[in-house]
Amino acid sequence: MYLGTLPAVTNRATYKEQIEVSDADTGELIDLTDATIAFEIRDPASFETCLSATLAAGIAVISTGIFEVTFTSAQMRGLAAATYDVGCVVTRDDDEQLIAGTLPVLDGVIA
């Protein structure tokens, strides 16, 4: 599991993050074919979800063990400049908390 701060992003650009999922014991990339993946950005003050993505919308499996989360620039414009909580869960046989961290969002300045 990744604990920490993801790289800063701006609220005026599309957000794309590729995430790799590997077996902790062997290091081999995990087949995500039958997985369920959820990624959320949440306001730490209100605990409300600001943006969420799943395989149905916003997440795409790129290759074995690698998926990409995408939020459009229009979606990102809904975020104020702040640091948000981020979580990602991958479910195959059991739920696995993949990410528990924060995401700094900077004001992109341009309207």
C-alpha positions as CSV (number, residue, x, y, z in Angstrom):
1,M,0.0,0.0,0.0
2,Y,1.2,3.5,-0.8
3,L,1.0,5.9,2.1
4,G,2.0,9.5,1.5
5,T,1.5,12.5,-0.8
6,L,0.9,12.1,-4.5
7,P,2.5,14.7,-6.8
8,A,0.8,18.1,-6.9
9,V,-1.7,18.9,-9.6
10,T,-3.5,21.9,-10.9
11,N,-7.3,22.5,-10.9
12,R,-7.1,23.8,-14.5
13,A,-5.7,20.7,-16.3
14,T,-6.7,17.1,-16.9
15,Y,-5.4,14.8,-14.1
16,K,-3.9,11.5,-15.2
17,E,-2.1,9.1,-12.9
18,Q,-0.9,5.6,-13.9
19,I,-0.8,3.2,-11.0
20,E,1.0,-0.2,-10.9
21,V,-0.3,-3.1,-8.9
22,S,2.2,-5.9,-8.0
23,D,2.3,-8.9,-5.7
24,A,4.0,-7.9,-2.5
25,D,5.8,-11.3,-2.2
26,T,6.9,-11.9,-5.8
27,G,6.9,-8.4,-7.4
28,E,4.9,-9.8,-10.3
29,L,2.3,-7.5,-11.9
30,I,-1.2,-8.5,-11.0
31,D,-3.8,-9.3,-13.7
32,L,-6.6,-6.8,-13.3
33,T,-9.0,-8.4,-15.8
34,D,-11.7,-9.3,-13.2
35,A,-10.8,-6.6,-10.6
36,T,-13.0,-3.8,-9.3
37,I,-11.1,-0.5,-8.9
38,A,-12.3,2.6,-7.1
39,F,-10.4,5.9,-6.7
40,E,-11.7,8.9,-4.7
41,I,-10.6,12.4,-3.9
42,R,-12.3,13.6,-0.7
43,D,-12.5,16.9,1.2
44,P,-10.7,16.3,4.5
45,A,-12.8,18.9,6.3
46,S,-16.3,17.7,5.3
47,F,-15.4,14.0,4.5
48,E,-17.4,14.4,1.3
49,T,-16.3,12.8,-2.0
50,C,-15.3,15.5,-4.5
51,L,-14.3,13.2,-7.4
52,S,-14.5,9.5,-7.9
53,A,-13.6,7.1,-10.6
54,T,-14.2,3.4,-11.3
55,L,-13.7,1.1,-14.3
56,A,-17.1,2.3,-15.6
57,A,-16.0,5.9,-15.6
58,G,-12.5,7.4,-15.2
59,I,-10.3,4.3,-14.8
60,A,-8.8,2.3,-17.6
61,V,-6.7,-0.8,-17.4
62,I,-3.6,0.0,-19.5
63,S,-1.9,-3.4,-19.3
64,T,-1.2,-6.2,-16.9
65,G,-0.9,-4.6,-13.5
66,I,-1.2,-1.1,-14.6
67,F,-4.3,1.2,-14.6
68,E,-4.8,4.9,-15.3
69,V,-7.1,7.3,-13.4
70,T,-8.3,10.3,-15.4
71,F,-10.3,13.3,-14.3
72,T,-11.0,15.9,-17.0
73,S,-10.0,19.6,-16.7
74,A,-13.7,20.4,-16.3
75,Q,-13.9,18.0,-13.3
76,M,-10.7,19.4,-11.8
77,R,-12.1,22.9,-12.0
78,G,-14.6,21.9,-9.3
79,L,-11.7,21.6,-6.8
80,A,-10.5,24.6,-4.8
81,A,-6.8,24.9,-4.2
82,A,-6.3,22.7,-1.1
83,T,-4.9,19.4,0.0
84,Y,-7.4,16.5,-0.4
85,D,-7.5,13.0,0.9
86,V,-7.1,10.3,-1.7
87,G,-8.0,6.6,-1.5
88,C,-7.9,3.7,-4.0
89,V,-9.2,0.2,-3.4
90,V,-8.6,-2.8,-5.8
91,T,-10.9,-5.8,-5.3
92,R,-10.1,-9.1,-6.8
93,D,-10.5,-11.9,-4.2
94,D,-10.3,-9.5,-1.2
95,D,-10.4,-5.8,-0.9
96,E,-6.9,-4.3,-0.9
97,Q,-6.4,-0.7,0.1
98,L,-3.8,0.4,-2.5
99,I,-3.5,4.1,-1.7
100,A,-4.3,6.1,1.4
101,G,-2.8,9.5,1.1
102,T,-3.2,13.1,0.1
103,L,-3.2,15.1,-3.1
104,P,-2.2,18.8,-3.2
105,V,-4.3,20.7,-5.7
106,L,-2.9,24.1,-6.8
107,D,-4.9,27.0,-8.2
108,G,-4.2,26.9,-12.0
109,V,-4.6,30.8,-12.0
110,I,-6.0,31.0,-15.6
111,A,-9.8,31.2,-15.6
